Each structure stands twice: as structure tokens, then as C-alpha cells.
Amino acid sequence: MKDVGILPRGTNGTSSRRVQSVVVMGKGELAIRAAEWFLQSPSHELVAVVPVIPEPKWAPSLSSFAASRNVKVIESGHYKDLPGVREDGWKVDLVISIFYDRIIKDWFISKCPRILNLHNGPLPKYRGVSPINWALKNGEQEHGVTIHEITPGIDDGPIVGQSKYSIYPEVDEVIDVYRRAIEYGWVLFQQTIPILHKLTPRTQDGSQASYYSKREDCLLGERRNFTREQSLLASGNSHSHSPSAVEIGDLK
């Protein structure tokens, strides 16, 4: 483990910030990349991961990655089971959610000095679940990824950073945009987290907001699954195992 103390002085003669303790919650490739980044960072100590349980079979396992790097895994997949989290003295400097699938309660938010979410949509548009699916369903030409502070509301916290990119509804499948989102999300993460302490989050413009819930996934039609073909097959086969919008969506 890293020495959670004072880092060497910077070139300007001022003391660097102390090592920040971190918990990563989520699933898949981007959560793994983030966890690896924190492990390599001299300014951070990754103390635990909270994976989505059960982990999706179509994505690499955050649990397996963490176990291979001797990082504590919360096997229940629930942040309430972080060691000591209910105690008054519990503290983690930064919690980041990357496609985590549980609602994060106010009691936990209030215990975290900094708690962020990486959302697969250009907030304030496409709050809630399945933002990629809905963007394609709605014929959008542009989508985005957003890092924002977590609040008791749904994806309505102040924005820390955002990146937008082109999408092509006439040719793109959900899986195409999902993969693109991982790459843009990774760039955004790398550019944002090192300077997080210098950034001032900006309040979302609620007048521009849109929101989708799980109850509306049935309206996605051919955009409900990773590909249009899978969606059509699944609509006629209740036993289909292709990933649904609920599985690939972005619940906070």
C-alpha cells in the first residue's frame, strides 16, 4: 500500500496534496481502466472496488481485475458493505461511479467528501437509464459523456467535465456508440481527474434536461439491445440472452 502522507514538494516550493483514498464502483472496461489508473497514480490509493453484481457476461470483470491486483472487492456489489462505512470515523476522499447500477442513497453521499458519476450522456440531456439507446432512438447526431457530482437526485448534480462526439443513427448500432463512449469517457477521465481539485463544477440547466426511466425501455423497440437484429429477435423470444437496455444502461 502507498504511504498516505505528504508527497514531495512541487517545483514551486509548495507542498503537494496528500495521497487521496479512492473507491471505484461500477462495471466493465472503463471502470477497470479507471481502477488501473488510480493504482498507477502516486497521488491516489485505490482502497476498494464495488462491482455491479451479477457482473455482465458481455463485459470484462471488475471483480477479477481487482482481485488480481490485491484490491479489496465488495462481493455483495453494495456500497453499504464497505468496511466501517456506517461508523462515524469512516472516510474515503473520492468515490467514483462508472456505470454502477444501484441508487446511491443520501446517507452515503453525505459521508463522501467527493463522490462523482461518469454518465453515458450529455447532461442535462438524457438523465436516467439507457442514454445511448435513447439518443439513437431519437435520431440524435451528437451524444456525450459527463462527469458530474452525485446528488440525491438522478443525474442532476453539478457538471465537472463533459465531452461530446458525433453519432450516426443511420448506421450506428447501440454497441458501436457504447464502444465509442468508453473511449471518449476514458479521455475525459484522464483529463479531468488529475486536475479535479482545481475545477469548479457548474450547475446543470434544468430547462434543457430530459430523463428516461426503466419503465420506458419497452418503448425503445429496435434500439433496446446492442444491435437492431438482437432487439428484433428478443422481441419474439422471451428466452433471449442478448443484453437489454437495462443491462447496458447507466443507472446511478
N, C-alpha and C positions, 0 to 999 in steps of 0.2 A: 504494500500500500504506500501511497505517497505521503510525505510529511505535510500534514495540513497546517502549515505555519506561514511565515512570511517569506515571500520569494525574493531573489536578489534584486538590488536596486536597479532602476532603469537608467538609461543614459542621461536623463535629465536630472538625476540626483534624487528623485523622489522614490519612495518605496512602492513596489508593485503590490497589487492586490493579493490577498491570501488565496490559497487554493480553495476553490468552490466545490462543495459536495453536490452531486447530481444524481437524480433518479430519472431513468428513461422508461416511459410507459408506451406500449404500442405493439406493432407487428410489422413483419416484412422487411424488405430490402432497405428502405430508408431509415427505419428505426435501428437496424443493425449498423448502417454506415454512421449514424449519429453516435451510437454507443461506442463504436471503434474510435471515432474522433475524440470523444471525451477520454477514452483510455490513453490516447496518444498525447493529449493536451497536458502540458506542465501546469496549467492553471486550473485544472479540474480533477476531481476524483469521482469516478462512477461507482456509487456505493450499492446500487441495486437496479434491477430491471423488473418491470411489472408487465408481463406479456398478455396479449389477448388469449384467453382460454375458452374453448379449444383453439389452438393456432390453426389458421387456414392451411390446407394441404397444398394450395397453389402458390404459397409464398415461403421464402426461407424462414427458418425458425429462429426467432429472437432468443428463446429459451436455450436452444442448443448452442448458439453463439456465445451467450453469456456464460454458460456452464464451461465451455471450452476455454474461457478466459478467466475462470475463477471469480466471476462476478455473481453476487447473490441473486437468485431468481425467486420471485414471489410466485410460487407454483399455483396458487389459487387464482391468479390473474386479477386480484383486487387490491387496490392501494391501502385498504383498511388493515391488511395483513402485513404491512411494512413493520419491521421490528420497532416497538416502542412508540408507534405513531399516535397512540392515544395518551401518551404521557406528556406532562407539561413541558419537559425539557427537550422533547424531540425537535430536531431542526435539520432540514436539508436546504441548501442555498438555492437550488434550482431544480424544479420538476418540469420535464418537457414531455408532452403527449404527442405521439406521432401515429395517427390512425388507431388510437385507443378506442375501445368500444363501450366503455361504461360512462354513465353520467357521473361527473365529479361533483361531489356534494360540497356545500358551503363550509362545513366544519373542516374539511381537508384543505380547501382553498385558503382559508384563513390561517392555517398553520404554515403555509408555504410563503417565504419571503418573495419568491418569484416562481410563478407557475405559468407555463406557456403551452400553446397548442399550435401544431403545424396542420393547417386545414387545406384540403384539396379544392379550394375555390377562391375566387377573387372577392373576398369580403369587402363590403357588406352584402354583395350578391351571393346567392347560393349558400346561405347558412343551412345547417342541418345535415341530413344524410344524402348520400349518393350525388354529390355535386357534379361530378364528371358526367354521370348518366343523364342528369337533367340538362346540363349545358348542351350535350349533343341532341337530346330530345327537342330542345328549344331552338336548335339551329344556330347556336352562337358561333361566331367566328374567332372569338378570343376567350381564353379562360385564364386561370391563375392559381397561384399558391400563396398562402398568407401565414405568417407567424403572428399570433396575437396573444394577449394576456387572457387567461381563463377567468371568467366571472361566473356568478351563479346563473346567468342567462345562457342561451345557446348560441355560441359562436359570435357573441356581440361585444366581446372585450376589446379594448384599445389595440390598434394595429402597431406592431413593432417593425415589420418588414413585409414586403409583398413583391412578387414578380408575376408578370403577365406574359402569355405566349399565345401564338396562333393555334387554332384547331380547325379541322376541316370536316364538317359533318357529312359532306357528300362522300367521303372516302374513309374517314376515321371510324374505327371500332372503339368501344369503351377501353379495351385493353391497350390500344395504341396511345390514347390520351393518358391513361393511367401510367404507362411506362414513361411518357414524356413528363408527366407531373413529378415522378420520382427524380428525374434528372434536374428539372428546374427547382424542385424542393431542396435538393442536395446543394445546389449552387447557393440558393437563398440561405440555407442553414449555415454554410461555411462563411458566407459574407456577413451574416448577422451576429452569430453567437460570439465571435471574438470581440466585438465592439458593443455588446449588449449593454454594458454598464454606462455607455456614453449616449445611448439612444433615448429619446423621449417619445413614448407611444402616443399615437394620435387617435382621438375618439372617432368611432365609426359614424358615418352619416346614415342615421336610421331611415331617412326618407328614400334612400337608394337600396334598402335591404329587400332580399327575398329569402324565403325559407321553405324547406321541404322536410316532411316527416316520413317515418317508415310507413305510415298508413297510406301514403300516396304512391308507394313503389309499384303498386298494382297498375298504375296509370302509365308506367314507363314503356310498356309494350315491347317493341324490338330492342329497346335500349336498356332493358332490365339486367341483362347478363353481359359478360365480357364481349361477346360478339352477337350480331343480329341473328345469325344462324342458331347459336345456343339458346337465345331467347325464344325463338320460334319453336325449337324442339322442346324446351322446358314448358312452354305454354300448353303443349299437348301431351306432356309426360310428367305426372306428379312425382315420379321417382328419379327425375333427372338430378345429377350431382354437379352440374356446372355451377360456378359461383354466382350467387344472386347479387342484386344491388345492395341488399342488407349486409352481405359479407364484405363487399368491396367498398361500401360506403364509409363515410367519415363521421361516426358518432363521437361526440365529445365525451 
